[in-house]
Amino acid sequence: MRKLATALAACAAFLASAAIVAPAWAAPAIAPKEGNFVVRDFKFRSGETLPELRLHYTTFGEPKRDAAGHVTNAVMVLHGTGGTGKQFLNPAFADTLMAPGGLLDPAEYYVILPDGIGHGQSSKPSDGLRAKFPKYDYDDMVLAQYLLLTQGLKVDHLRLLLGTSMGCMHGFVWGEAYPDFADALASFACLPNEIAGRNRIWRKLLIDAVTQDPAWKGGDYVQEPREGLRTALGLLMVAGLAPLPTQIAQPTRDAADKFVDDYFAARLSALDANDLIYQVAASRNYNPSPRLDSITQPVLWINSADDFINPPELGIAEVQAKRLKHGTFVLLPASEKTRGHGSHTIAALWKDRLAALMKATER
């Protein structure tokens, strides 16, 4: 697997790698293609309109079509909050799934890695509008993904929709909004309920840390509100850490202190305050729970027992999974191999279960 020469923001996978180390980017044997699709006059649920909404994407492989012209091999993988499609080129994901002979080998599948609204190279506040950028939410992001597939890439069907963290939540929204579009859903590291309790509290603390910094100036800042961003980044770090592997990796006070210093040094300068709070605030009205039993596709739903953001003690997943018509919920036990919330991108932990889902949904 050769390394990609990228200029990804240092925080692009802050909830995807458990914040232990910055990921080393890799690429499958088949070269990627990148592009932008522009949606004209995109109307957000807030009532705001953007004359041109740019949606960036990376693809591997080529679409295959049946005799009727329908795409049969498309797989879309959705990233988490603050991430980009390229986060899945992390060797822990790509080297296991997208390598030759892997479960999502681009020689067989058309793998689509979009950047969500407000993320990566898609339209976002830091492009110029700052706090005047439309207040997007998860429904807006899912609609944009649908338009990218159907109008931009001419994909009318997905063999698999796989989502991690925010992408996991998008998967439940997809299942309700477009019930026949994907053969199967794989949702890793989320809950299908309203963001509340501790999960909402740390998100509000993060947003407040930025917006209450005197340098914030209502989002029209001259210089980034660094003190607020430092607090916000610290909250993100804690939310992503798993106790056991972190204790093993930083077994002394000095090692833990160095980790914190290195973490901020690697990530803080790349953050944009508007982009960050928009990304975190987009979950504000997420709640697919009332219509969960309307999802008809097979769903593989996997959480990790050491996930700070979706703790198993809540008991929500076990109850909600029973409402899925064809759902399987798996709770990965905490171990030296899990990475808390970031377990969603460690494909070795769950690849066999994903393979079983793909096998069970073959046509």
Order of alpha helices (4+ residues) and beta strands (2+ residues): beta-beta-beta-alpha-beta-alpha-beta-alpha-beta-alpha-alpha-alpha-alpha-alpha-beta-alpha-beta-alpha
